[in-house]
Amino acid sequence: MGAPYSDVLMASGGPRPYRWTLDGALPQGLALNESSGEVSGVAAPGADVSEKESPADWVARGAATCARVYGENYEQLRRNVRTLHPALDRWMIAEGYGRVLSRPGLDLKRRELCTVAQIAVLEAPRQLHSHLRGALHAGATVAEVDAALRIAGPILTAEASGVAARVWAAMRPGGPA
């Protein structure tokens, strides 16, 4: 699950060329090439893993992930969000960090690099700053963060590109590239 899969079905006898068909369905994410008999793709999980867990599991995992992303700013973030509304804080930890950012499939470093690219597009400098730090806290190198921003580059507006460049330059370990 989550890894590329490829295999070719084999047959012998009967008239050629063979035409492969299914009696039923393959797991979501896999496909059958009817002429070559190749089954390939990336199988999707059968169910959301978080559906098998309790809300207490989501909260514990979410708090740990959020603390890793925000590092020394974690407690201040929680206070700030609780000031907005206590329910928002509970949602952020259980749903945002517990069920979404902590779910299996991608490690936290890659998930944070994807989040950096998404936030750069949204021109949200405060959130970008937080998740640039989060990517570094999760083990991303400066070069990997540079690459994530470069990959997002073609879909950024000129203004979004400038915002992302300024935020990253102001906090980039080792100074500008």
N, C-alpha and C positions, 0 to 999 in steps of 0.2 A: 504494500500500500504506500503510495506516494513516490515510488521509484518507477522509472521507465521499464516497460515490459515488452518483449518481442519474442515470438516463437512462430515457427511455420508448421502447419499441420501437414502430415504425410499421408499418402494414400498409394495403393497399387491396384492394378487390375481395372477392368471397366473401360468404357470409351473415354478418350481424352479429347479436348482439354477438360480438366475437372472444374466444376463450379461449386464453390463452397457456400453453404447456407447454414443458418442457425435454426435449431428447434428449441426456442427459448431465447434468453437474452444473456449477453455478456455483462459482467459488472460495469457500472457506470465508469466511463473514461477509457474503456477498451473498445476496439473496433476490429472487425473482420474484413480483410480484403478478399472479396469473393473469387477473384481469379487466381491469386497467388496462394491463398490459404494462410496468409500471415495474420496473426492476432497481435495487435500492438496498441500502445498507449500508456497512460498512467492511471491505474485504478484509483477511483475515489473511495474514501472511507464509506462503509456501509451505513454508518450513522454518526452523527456528531458525538464525539467522545464525551463532551460535556453533558449530554443528555443522560448519561449513565452515572453521573456524579451528583452529589448533593450540593445545594447552595453553599454549605459550609466549606466544601472542597474548593469551590470557585473563589470564595472570599480569601481563604488561606493562600491559594496559588496566586490570586490577583494581587494580594498585598505584597507577597514576595517579589513578584515580577515588577510591580510598580516601584518598590523600594530599590530594586536593581537599576531600573531605568533612571530614576530621579536621584539616586545616591544620597548625598548629604542634604538635598533639598526635599526629600520625601515628606518629612513631617510638616514642613511649611506648605507644601502642595496640599496635603490632606486638610490642614487648617483652613487654607484659602478656599478650597472647594466646599468644605463644610459650612463656611461663612455664606457662600452662595445659597446652599440648601443641603441639609444633611442627607436627603434622599439622593441627591446628585453624587455625593461622595460614595454612598453605598453602591449605586449603579456603576460608577467609574471602576471601583475595585472588583465587584462581583462580575459584572458583565464585560466592561471594557478590557480590564486586565486579566480577570480570571477565566472567562469563557473565550475571549477573542485573542488577545495577545499572548496568552499562555497555552493555547491549544497545540496539540501535536501537529507536525507537518513541516514546520520551519523552525529553526532554532531562533532564539531571541535576537541574535545579532542580525540575521538576514531579515527578520520581521521589522526590526528598527530601521534598517537601511531602506526597506520598502516604504516605511512610514515617512522617513525623511523625504524621499522623492515625492510622495503624495502631498505632503504638507508644503513643499516648495511650490508645487502647482497652485495650491490654495492661497499663496501669499499671506501666510499666518506667521509672522516673525517670532512671536513669543513661543508658539508651539514648536516651530522649527528649531529654535534655540534649545528647547527642552529635549527634543528627540534627537538632535545632533549629539547632545551630551549622552542621551540614552544609548545611541548606537555605540559611542565610545565606551560607556560603562558596560555594555553587553559584549565588548571584545572586538569591535570593529577597529581597523587601523585607519589612520588619516587617509591613506591611499584608497581604502574601500569607501570612505565617506565621499572623497573627491569623485570617485567613479560613480557612486549613486547619483550625485548631483549632475555629473556630466551626462549620464544616461537620461535623466529627466530633462536635460537642456532643450532638446528639440520641441518639447511640448509646453515649455514655459513661455509666457509672454515676456517681452523685454523688461517690463517692470518686475515681474516675478523673479526673473533671472537676476536682476540687480539686487532685489531684497535678499534672495538666497545667498548671493555672493557676499553681500555686506555682513549678514548674520554669521556666516561661516568664517569669514576673514577676521571678525572681531573675537572669535573664540577658538579658532583653529590652533591646536597644539603645535608649537614650533613656528607659528606665524604664517603669513601668506605663502601660497605655493610658489 
